[in-house]
Amino acid sequence: MKKNLVTRLNRIEGQIRGIKGLIEKDTYCDDVITQISATQAALNSVAKLLLEGHMKTCIVERIQEGDQEVVDELLVTIQRLMKK
């Protein structure tokens, strides 16, 4: 999973550099916005995968250890992600 996330983030890093290049070249604004939207979608995808892994491992382990506060922590995390 870690390798998959790093690969995706490397791709996103390239997209960001591409957006910077578009702005430096005075590319038509709508085209830049389209690329920004695609990059945001890619970041959201990384966040979803990370959240899934977090829930299947960290959250489950802490609940099994009797830590119920982790559910509140998870809800805050989900709310943060949904604001975007």
Buried (B, 14 or more C-beta within 10 A) or exposed (E): EEEEBEEBEEEBEEBBEBBEEBEEEEEEEEEBEEBBEBBEEBBEEBBEBBBEBEEEEEBEEBBEEEEEEBEEEBEEBEEEEEEE
